[in-house]
Amino acid sequence: MKMLEGEGFRHDRYIDIFDGGPTVTVATDQIRTIRESREFTVAEISEGGAESMILAAGRLENFRACYGCARRLPGKSLAIDREAADLLEVNEGDKVVAVGR
C-alpha cells in the first residue's frame, strides 16, 4: 500500500469483495512513474551506470520492463548496462523509456 501511495494512488474507502482488501485509484497521468518518465535513445551499452532506473521498451504485446543501471548522456541519450539491454532486447540506437526510482 505504501508503494502505491508513493506513486499517487489513494484509498477510495471501498473494500474489494473478493479478497477483502482496500481498493485504490489514481488518474493515469498522475502516476509518478508515468508522469516523470522520459524517452531516451540507447547510445551505449556498458558494464554499469551511475543510477538505478526503471527501464521499459516496446508497446503492448512486445512490452518489456526491468530495473537497470543507467547513465544519462548529453541530449536525450542513455548508457545502460548489458543485463538491462538483454532483458529489454534493445541495441544501441533503440528507444527506451526511463525513470529514476
Protein Blocks (a to p, Z undefined) as FASTA:
>chain_A
ZZmmmnopacehiacfklopacddddfklgmklmmpccdddfbdcfbdfbdcdddedehj
lpccddddddddehjbdcddfklmmmnopaehiacddddZZ
